[in-house]
Amino acid sequence: MGLIKIMEYDKWLKEKSLDYKDGVLYHAGINTIDLAKKYGTPLYVVNEELIRKRYQHLKTFLSSHYEQNEIHYAVKANSHLAVLKILKSEGASVDCSSVGEVYACLKAGFTPDKIIYTGNMFTDDDFRFAVKNDILVNLDSISQLPRLAKIYAELDKQKDTISFRINPEFGAGHHSHTITAGKDIKFGILDNQVIEAYSKAKNLGFKSFGTHIHIGSGILDPIDYDKAINKYFTIIMKLADRLDLKFDFIDYGGGLGIPYKQTQDPIDIERYLDIILNPFLKLMNKEDFGSPTVKIEPGRYLVGESTIILTQINTIKDNGYKKFAGVDAGFHTLVRPTMYGSYHHIISCRNPNQKKEQYSIAGPICESGDILGEARMLPPLREEDYLAILDAGAYGFTMTSVYNSRPRPAEILLNDGKSYLIREKETLEDLFRLQKIPKHLK
């Protein structure tokens, strides 16, 4: 990535709409302690303006390179209806990985032509829901094609566009679990299968075609895309030549990362677009390639920095070896630190300039792995103080759980100096609402 230019700490926070005023943390211009007291903790706090800003920035850059484009927001990052409606109002399309995400997008008002369903290990029920609702399916395996075609016939639906997810064998990501390309990875079809896949699709009566890759998640260095993109276009050219195909769209997937640490540079969007688009633009200049739509599928990049988690300290424990600050958030609230070893910056909601002490930020879950931040330097903490966990807008709430029978937290949205409750905190009764007890146990 070259020389890292460490951004001034206060400026880095302001890029995430965070600022201290009179020793108190504000998010999007609103006092975080007031929010914590009003809504309770743990609490997800979403900044609407920052989502819009990230989308507009990316759209402007992409359109300056190639006007015929679509940004498909990766819904798995954050599927809240309010977030979907924000992005819909900006003109976004969506990328879904499950029927539930497709349903959420339809409920949020997206029309079927704005939705791509890129699942894996599809069931017939998945296909039936997609075809019935006129949703474009991006297939993950050749074996799925005959089943999908059969369901089109059963529902008497026209076979229009079909796409396949291609595995270019070069992947990248912030953790091994988030790398989604490679010969030993479960996703997509390899180079030696693409001719067969698209040939069968043509023979089954599909009329138009798209193509798609996704190499991984949380990428900050654009060069990580280079080998995959070159392989991708070798495959696309082979398909065009051998099968005389013209593509309706070329989909590059997502994976754009965000700087979770002050020492990390944001991804260079200009460089990223050069890497993914230069082979495409050269091909268009040389060949009768048509004018396919370019699609990208960012998730984390659009929503990750928009959200903080407010959590209250309930315990200060010094065992003589290390000092713990126990909080009411845990890996049931944010699983990424435990699941991926991910870093989320944690700051105090008051008195940031006092001399720092070292703490481990521990949650209440009955697991030793329930540590949200290890060896963090913070001002002297007291029980009943509040902390803010940053950059929780992507894969935060969507990966919450009710482990240890703990209800999920509330979510609020900040906009224009006001706060709105967008998800109520679950109650203890909610945990058992769908359970049924057999008569013999009553």
Secondary structure, DSSP 4 states (H G I P E B T S, - for coil): --S--PPPHHHHHHHTTEEEETTEEEETTEEHHHHHHHH-SSEEEEEHHHHHHHHHHHHHHHHHH-SSEEEEEEGGG---HHHHHHHHHTT-EEEESSHHHHHHHHHTT--GGGEEE--SS--HHHHHHHHHTTPEEEES-TTHHHHHHHHHHHTT----EEEEEB--S----SSGGGB--STTSSSSB-GGGHHHHHHHHHHTT--EEEEE---BSSB--GGGGHHHHHHHHHHHHHHHHHH---EEEEE----B----STTSPPP-HHHHHHHHHHHHHHHHHHS----PEEEE--SHHHHGGGEEEEEEEEEEEE-SS-EEEEES--TTT--HHHHH-----EEESB-TTSPPEEEEEE-SSSSTT-EEEEEEEESPP-TT-EEEE---TTTTGGG---GGG-PPPEEEEEETTEEEEEEPPPPHHHHHTT----GGG-
